[in-house]
């Protein structure tokens, strides 16, 4: 019996680029005879996300993770490249009506629960806003009932709808943000470091809640984080970013057991692990170069322990999920 064609990825990003003009004001440039300056925040990023999985983007601060997240949901237009969700382009002006209907299925959970909730609105109004905006439930009594269901779903009480955000802890506010994302019956949720502002014990509670909700409703996550321990707990597949580019994409378990790119190995070596006591480890060295004037060739070569001449001249293509000349030429040993 022949199998049908493989299922199309729920989210497809192709050659995403984002360039920011960071030049000084015109008069300053004239007086100082300075040229325009451009910052390439994202440079040719491509990935797929299958329905119901968690795809994580990790990397140091300034690697372009949040910029990618904002381009995927349409908060930031890409300078080049395309994004499609459920087969609908997020960039094509000819499908504006289809994209508008798609908006309800896409939500975002932001990093800071103290800033992402309107402090002047009661929690019930915050959660009810997407319900009213998309016309999901009609009638105030039904909306109030739906808000109570959502609060219960995320581990809060329906009576909390009458309170203001400042009356809650950080973890409780993030639960409110999750309830707001679910209010629109979202299918795809972009999580931009949703636990980085929380205590470690509270982080575990929020992550477990997100996994339970994913299993219950079949949610698809794009998870942005710099915390590898969090990513290990959440991600089905992981993409490692460095200076605006994806340097490695791998299944979650495989990335932690057999990292291939030198940068991925350095990130993992920096994570404390009692089971690896006595084993030689290579910590992350150096700093991310200035993205306005990045190094030539492979941008990681100033920090790479396996650098050779080709790395300084030629930018490595992504081959079999890894962008590294040393890996492609067999210069790196198995993990």
C-alpha positions as CSV (number, residue, x, y, z in Angstrom):
1,X,0.0,0.0,0.0
2,X,1.6,3.3,-1.1
3,X,1.7,6.2,1.4
4,X,0.4,9.6,0.5
5,X,2.6,12.7,0.3
6,X,4.1,13.9,3.6
7,X,2.1,16.4,5.6
8,X,3.0,20.0,4.8
9,X,4.7,21.8,7.7
10,X,2.3,24.0,9.7
11,X,4.9,26.8,9.7
12,X,7.5,27.4,7.0
13,X,10.2,30.1,7.1
14,X,12.4,30.5,4.0
15,X,15.5,32.7,3.8
16,X,14.3,35.2,6.4
17,X,16.4,38.4,6.6
18,X,16.0,41.5,8.6
19,X,18.2,44.6,8.2
20,X,17.9,47.7,10.4
21,X,19.2,51.1,9.5
22,X,21.2,52.2,12.6
23,X,22.8,55.2,10.9
24,X,23.3,58.5,12.7
25,X,21.0,61.4,11.8
26,X,21.6,63.0,8.4
27,X,23.3,66.1,9.7
28,X,25.7,64.2,11.9
29,X,26.7,62.0,8.9
30,X,27.3,65.1,6.7
31,X,29.4,66.8,9.4
32,X,31.4,63.7,10.3
33,X,31.4,62.4,6.7
34,X,30.2,59.1,8.0
35,X,28.4,56.5,5.8
36,X,25.1,54.8,6.6
37,X,25.3,51.8,8.9
38,X,23.2,48.7,8.7
39,X,22.7,46.0,11.2
40,X,21.9,42.5,9.8
41,X,19.9,41.1,12.7
42,X,18.7,38.0,10.8
43,X,20.6,36.6,7.8
44,X,19.0,33.8,5.7
45,X,17.1,31.8,8.4
46,X,15.0,28.8,7.2
47,X,13.1,26.2,9.2
48,X,9.9,24.2,9.4
49,X,7.6,23.5,12.3
50,X,5.3,20.5,12.2
51,X,1.8,20.7,13.6
52,X,1.7,19.8,17.3
53,X,5.5,20.1,18.0
54,X,7.7,22.5,19.8
55,X,10.5,24.1,17.8
56,X,13.0,26.0,19.9
57,X,15.5,28.7,18.9
58,X,18.4,29.1,21.3
59,X,21.5,31.2,21.3
60,X,23.2,34.0,23.2
61,X,21.6,37.4,23.6
62,X,21.8,39.4,20.3
63,X,21.7,36.3,18.1
64,X,18.4,37.3,16.4
65,X,16.0,34.9,18.1
66,X,13.3,37.4,19.1
67,X,13.6,39.2,15.7
68,X,12.8,35.9,14.0
69,X,9.8,35.4,16.3
70,X,8.4,38.8,15.5
71,X,8.8,38.2,11.8
72,X,7.0,34.8,12.0
73,X,3.9,36.3,13.6
74,X,3.9,39.4,11.4
75,X,4.8,42.0,14.1
76,X,7.9,42.8,12.0
77,X,8.1,42.7,8.2
78,X,11.1,40.8,6.9
79,X,13.6,42.6,4.7
80,X,13.6,39.5,2.5
81,X,12.3,35.9,2.7
82,X,8.9,34.5,3.3
83,X,6.8,33.0,6.1
84,X,3.7,30.8,5.6
85,X,1.5,29.4,8.3
86,X,-1.1,26.8,7.5
87,X,-0.3,27.4,3.9
88,X,-1.1,31.1,4.0
89,X,1.7,33.6,3.3
90,X,2.3,36.2,6.0
91,X,3.9,38.5,3.4
92,X,1.8,38.3,0.2
93,X,-0.5,41.3,-0.1
94,X,-2.9,39.3,-2.4
95,X,-4.0,37.0,0.5
96,X,-4.8,39.8,3.0
97,X,-8.3,38.4,3.8
98,X,-7.0,34.9,4.4
99,X,-4.2,36.2,6.6
100,X,-6.7,38.3,8.6
101,X,-8.7,35.1,9.3
102,X,-5.5,33.3,10.2
103,X,-4.6,35.9,12.9
104,X,-7.0,34.4,15.4
105,X,-5.0,31.1,15.3
106,X,-1.7,32.8,16.1
107,X,-0.8,34.3,19.5
108,X,2.3,35.3,21.4
109,X,3.5,35.0,25.0
110,X,6.0,37.7,25.8
111,X,9.0,37.6,28.1
112,X,8.0,40.0,30.8
113,X,4.7,39.3,32.5
114,X,5.0,42.6,34.3
115,X,4.9,44.6,31.0
116,X,2.7,42.5,28.7
117,X,-0.5,43.0,30.7
118,X,-2.3,46.3,30.8
119,X,-2.0,47.5,34.4
120,X,-5.3,49.6,34.2
121,X,-7.5,46.7,33.1
122,X,-8.9,44.0,35.3
123,X,-7.8,40.4,34.4
124,X,-11.3,39.6,33.1
125,X,-11.2,42.4,30.6
126,X,-7.6,41.4,29.5
127,X,-8.6,37.8,28.8
128,X,-12.0,38.8,27.2
129,X,-10.4,41.2,24.8
130,X,-9.5,38.6,22.1
131,X,-12.8,36.8,22.6
132,X,-14.6,40.1,21.7
133,X,-12.2,41.1,19.0
134,X,-12.6,37.8,17.1
135,X,-16.3,37.3,18.0
136,X,-15.7,33.9,19.4
137,X,-18.4,34.1,22.1
138,X,-21.3,36.6,22.2
139,X,-23.2,37.9,25.2
140,X,-21.6,39.2,28.3
141,X,-22.7,36.3,30.5
142,X,-21.2,33.8,28.1
143,X,-18.0,35.8,27.8
144,X,-17.7,35.9,31.6
145,X,-18.2,32.2,31.8
146,X,-15.6,31.6,29.2
147,X,-13.1,33.8,31.0
148,X,-13.7,31.8,34.2
149,X,-13.1,28.5,32.3
150,X,-9.8,29.9,31.0
151,X,-8.6,31.0,34.4
152,X,-9.4,27.6,35.8
153,X,-7.6,26.0,32.9
154,X,-4.3,27.8,33.8
155,X,-4.6,27.1,37.5
156,X,-6.3,30.3,38.7
157,X,-9.7,30.9,40.2
158,X,-12.7,32.5,38.2
159,X,-12.9,35.1,40.9
160,X,-9.5,36.4,39.9
161,X,-11.1,38.0,36.9
162,X,-12.1,41.0,39.1
163,X,-8.5,41.7,40.1
164,X,-5.8,43.9,38.6
165,X,-2.4,42.5,37.3
166,X,-0.4,44.1,40.1
167,X,-2.2,41.8,42.6
168,X,-0.6,38.7,41.2
169,X,2.9,37.3,41.3
170,X,5.1,36.9,38.2
171,X,4.2,33.3,37.7
172,X,0.5,34.1,38.1
173,X,0.7,36.9,35.6
174,X,2.3,34.6,33.1
175,X,-0.6,32.2,33.6
176,X,-2.9,35.1,32.8
177,X,-0.9,35.8,29.6
178,X,-1.3,32.1,28.7
179,X,-5.0,32.3,29.3
180,X,-5.2,35.3,27.0
181,X,-3.4,33.4,24.3
182,X,-5.9,30.5,24.6
183,X,-8.9,32.8,24.6
184,X,-8.7,33.1,20.8
185,X,-8.6,29.3,20.4
186,X,-5.0,29.7,19.1
187,X,-3.3,26.8,17.4
188,X,0.2,28.3,17.0
189,X,1.8,30.2,20.0
190,X,5.1,32.0,19.8
191,X,6.8,31.9,23.3
192,X,9.5,34.6,23.5
193,X,11.5,33.6,26.6
194,X,8.3,33.1,28.7
195,X,10.0,32.0,31.8
196,X,13.3,34.0,31.9
197,X,11.8,36.6,34.3
198,X,10.5,34.0,36.8
199,X,12.0,32.1,39.7
200,X,13.3,28.6,38.9
201,X,10.6,26.8,40.9
202,X,7.9,28.9,39.1
203,X,9.6,28.3,35.7
204,X,9.0,24.5,36.1
205,X,5.3,25.1,36.9
206,X,4.8,27.3,33.9
207,X,6.6,24.9,31.6
208,X,4.6,21.9,32.8
209,X,1.4,23.9,32.3
210,X,2.5,24.7,28.7
211,X,3.2,21.0,28.0
212,X,-0.1,19.9,29.4
213,X,-2.0,22.5,27.3
214,X,0.0,21.4,24.2
215,X,-1.0,17.8,24.7
216,X,-4.6,18.7,25.5
217,X,-5.3,21.1,22.6
218,X,-2.6,20.0,20.1
219,X,-0.8,23.3,20.2
220,X,2.2,24.2,18.1
221,X,5.0,26.2,19.8
222,X,7.8,28.3,18.6
223,X,9.9,28.6,21.8
224,X,12.6,31.2,22.1
225,X,15.1,30.8,24.9
226,X,18.7,31.1,25.9
227,X,18.3,28.6,28.7
228,X,19.3,25.1,27.4
229,X,17.8,23.4,30.5
230,X,14.4,24.8,29.6
231,X,14.8,23.9,26.0
232,X,15.7,20.3,26.9
233,X,12.5,20.0,28.8
234,X,10.2,21.6,26.1
235,X,11.6,21.2,22.6
236,X,10.9,18.5,20.0
237,X,13.5,20.1,17.7
238,X,16.0,22.8,18.3
239,X,17.7,25.4,16.1
240,X,20.9,27.0,17.4
241,X,21.4,30.6,16.3
242,X,24.6,32.7,16.1
243,X,24.8,36.3,14.9
244,X,21.6,36.1,12.9
245,X,22.2,32.7,11.3
246,X,21.1,29.1,12.1
247,X,24.3,27.1,12.7
248,X,22.6,23.8,13.6
249,X,19.1,22.3,13.5
250,X,18.5,18.9,15.2
251,X,16.1,16.7,17.1
252,X,16.1,17.7,20.7
253,X,17.5,14.5,22.2
254,X,20.1,14.2,19.5
255,X,21.3,17.8,19.9
256,X,22.1,17.1,23.6
257,X,23.6,13.7,23.1
258,X,25.5,14.4,19.9
259,X,26.1,18.1,19.3
260,X,27.9,18.7,16.0
261,X,28.6,22.4,15.6
262,X,31.5,23.8,17.7
263,X,29.2,26.6,19.0
264,X,26.6,24.1,20.1
265,X,29.3,22.1,22.0
266,X,30.5,25.2,23.7
267,X,27.0,26.1,24.8
268,X,26.4,22.7,26.2
269,X,29.7,22.6,28.0
270,X,28.7,25.8,29.8
271,X,25.7,24.1,31.4
272,X,26.5,22.7,34.8
273,X,26.1,18.9,34.9
274,X,27.1,16.8,37.9
275,X,27.2,13.6,35.7
276,X,30.1,15.1,33.7
277,X,32.4,15.9,36.7
278,X,36.0,15.0,35.8
279,X,35.4,15.3,32.0
280,X,37.3,18.0,30.1
281,X,34.9,20.8,29.1
282,X,35.4,23.8,26.8
283,X,33.4,26.8,28.1
284,X,32.1,29.6,25.9
285,X,34.9,32.0,25.1
286,X,34.9,35.5,23.7
287,X,31.9,37.7,22.9
288,X,29.5,37.9,20.0
289,X,31.2,40.2,17.4
290,X,29.7,43.6,16.5
291,X,26.7,42.7,14.1
292,X,27.2,46.1,12.3
293,X,30.6,44.9,11.1
294,X,30.6,41.1,11.4
295,X,33.7,38.9,10.7
296,X,34.2,37.7,7.1
297,X,33.5,34.1,6.2
298,X,32.0,32.1,9.1
299,X,31.0,34.7,11.7
300,X,31.9,32.2,14.5
301,X,35.5,31.7,13.3
302,X,37.1,34.3,15.8
303,X,35.8,32.1,18.7
304,X,36.0,28.6,17.1
305,X,38.7,26.1,18.3
306,X,38.6,24.3,14.9
307,X,39.1,27.4,12.7
308,X,41.1,27.0,9.5
309,X,41.7,29.3,6.5
310,X,38.5,28.5,4.6
311,X,36.4,29.6,7.7
312,X,37.9,33.1,7.4
313,X,37.0,33.5,3.8
314,X,33.8,31.5,3.0
315,X,30.5,31.5,4.8
316,X,29.5,27.8,5.3
317,X,26.2,26.5,3.8
318,X,23.8,24.5,5.9
319,X,24.5,20.8,5.0
320,X,22.6,18.1,6.8
321,X,21.4,20.5,9.4
322,X,24.9,22.0,10.2
323,X,26.6,25.1,8.9
324,X,30.3,24.4,9.6
325,X,33.3,23.8,7.3
326,X,35.0,21.7,10.0
327,X,32.0,19.4,10.3
328,X,31.5,19.1,6.6
329,X,35.1,18.2,6.0
330,X,35.3,15.7,8.9
331,X,37.6,17.7,11.0
332,X,35.5,17.4,14.1
333,X,35.4,14.2,16.2
334,X,32.2,12.5,17.2
335,X,30.7,13.8,20.5
